[in-house]
Amino acid sequence: MEDKPHILVVDDDTRLRELLRKYLADNGYVVTTASDAADARAKLGALAVDLIVLDVMMPGEDGLSLTRSLRERSGPPILLLTAMGEVEARIRGLESGADDYLAKPFEPRELLLRIASILRRVPKPDSLPRPCLGLGAFSWDPARYELRRDGDVVHLTTAESQLMAVLAEAANTAVARDDLAARTGNAANPRAIDVQVTRLRRKLEDDPRNPRYLQTVRGQGYMLRPD
């Protein structure tokens, strides 16, 4: 039991919530369920979970609002579920801090694959190089997948941490968007890298419109330039 990833499923649809609980449990996960955002907060306050499967359209506080709130502090990766499949809806989900996005109706097998993909990207500190990179008031510790400012940890989503790790490994060298997408599990949607870069700049740069550390190299891609 201790070796199985723990997933929190948050959905106001009782039938779907129970179907997801049973399906994920049958496929090797420990599953806890919550009926709304308030219930999810209570469960997260009492339990350690590895990933949240979160419905967007819920009464009261919706999934996007809950995602933004959870992203203000450290927390597990989030996979959003929603009936809205439009590109703009997916982008709003990513901008709110979600790690992935799956539109309803979906094939259960696809849900399993996306969950497995996210969990594979969860940092494995022992396999990473140790030297820290200085970025002004910030430092990036690749051994811990941690961005710190004056010693305090700055929260990054799993996707943001993965992107930082790839850019840090190639510091001072431009990495093409497609390469970044392939190495961070976004091969099917390279444009998601642009969203992640924008979010990282908001956290890392004094002036995100004129970045000092996370730069765009025209015609080549993105580059991290430490001090």
Buried (B, 14 or more C-beta within 10 A) or exposed (E): EEEEBBBBBBBBBEEBBEBBBEBBEEBEBBBBBBBBBEBBBEBBEEEEBBBBBBBBBBEEBBBBBBBEBBBEEEBBBBBBBBEBEEEEBBBBBBBBBBBBBBBBEEEEEEBBEBBEBBBEBBBEEEEBEEEBBEBEEBBBBBBBBBBBBEEEEBBBBBBBBBBBBBBBBBBEEBBBBEBBBBBBBBEEBBEBBBBBBEBBBEBBBEEBEEBBBBBBEEEEBBBBBBE
